[in-house]
């Protein structure tokens, strides 16, 4: 599971997402705006990626995020597809360039 989490953290960072300083298999993707977080969550869901949106008061206002988590049973292909979908959606909504 450590290798999977390392792979995903590296992938999110290379794409330009803000994931903070996490070191666990639960990786936050910090969006920082309530409505944008909900919008990105829905776009990812529609593309087949399930994440949990975390909004205030669960986090401080301005720290809204998507909570991603991984299991040892995720395949390399699944992980690569998740990063691909995050990249597409992230670019479309202006989170990354």
Helices and strands as residue ranges (DSSP letters): H 2-15, E 26-30, H 34-46, E 52-54, E 65-69, H 76-92
